[in-house]
Amino acid sequence: MNDNDLRKRIGDLAFQVTQHGATERPFSGEYDDFFEKGIYVDVVSGEVLFSSLDKFDSGCGWPAFSRPVAEDALKEKTDTSFGMIRIEVRSAEAGSHLGHVFPDGPEETGGLRYCINSAALRFVPYDEMEEQGYGEYRKLFD
């Protein structure tokens, strides 16, 4: 799929975030204050990234997760932009920029905070997981 087709399919903001490492404004994303039961997938590829079971309100202005659904769902990369040293996270399959991971998450869940752009995600409600082809992930909620 070429860039123009991808931009048309996912929208300008999602395109800028996933393909060019942009960041949505804090507290502006659709999933920042959203806690429905389901999974979050890469808006580009549909690969499963996070579960609502691991989502928490960190107050940072972006959706926060304590861990990905699977260890191999994400790739990490050192990011030295803006005079900071951070760990960027990308989807393993599509290489979409998602956000960053920080070591200041809840201790009881491992101490990590995956700070993710809403624009990089698509939410699949629990009740629609089967029909959308994600039925195998319903077991996460049992």
HULINRA-V211178 format. One record per backbone hydrogen bond with DSSP energy under -0.5 kcal/mol. CO is the residue of the C=O (numbers start at 1). NH is the residue of the N-H. E is the energy in kcal/mol with one decimal. If there is no record, write none. Layout:
CO NH E
CO NH E
This chain:
2 6 -2.5
3 7 -2.8
4 8 -2.1
5 9 -2.0
6 10 -2.6
7 11 -2.3
11 15 -2.0
12 16 -2.7
13 17 -2.7
14 18 -2.8
15 19 -2.4
15 20 -0.5
16 20 -1.2
16 22 -2.0
17 21 -1.1
18 97 -2.2
25 28 -1.6
29 32 -1.1
31 34 -1.0
37 126 -2.7
38 52 -2.9
39 124 -3.1
40 49 -2.6
40 50 -1.8
41 122 -2.1
42 46 -2.4
47 42 -2.6
49 69 -3.0
50 40 -3.1
51 54 -1.5
52 55 -1.2
54 66 -2.6
56 58 -1.0
56 64 -0.7
61 27 -2.8
61 29 -0.5
63 116 -2.6
64 56 -2.4
65 114 -3.3
70 73 -1.9
71 74 -0.7
73 92 -2.5
75 90 -2.6
77 88 -3.2
78 80 -0.5
79 86 -2.8
80 83 -0.8
81 84 -1.6
84 86 -0.6
86 79 -3.3
86 88 -0.7
87 101 -2.2
88 77 -2.0
89 98 -2.5
89 99 -1.4
90 75 -2.7
91 95 -1.3
96 91 -1.9
98 117 -2.9
99 89 -2.4
100 115 -2.9
101 87 -0.7
102 113 -2.5
106 109 -1.4
106 111 -2.6
107 110 -1.8
111 105 -2.0
113 102 -2.2
113 115 -0.9
114 65 -1.6
114 116 -0.8
115 100 -2.1
116 63 -0.8
117 120 -1.4
118 121 -2.1
120 43 -2.3
122 41 -2.9
123 125 -0.6
124 39 -2.1
125 128 -1.9
125 129 -0.7
126 129 -1.2
128 132 -1.8
129 134 -3.4
130 133 -1.7
134 137 -2.1
135 138 -1.7
136 139 -0.6
137 140 -1.3
138 141 -1.8
139 142 -1.3
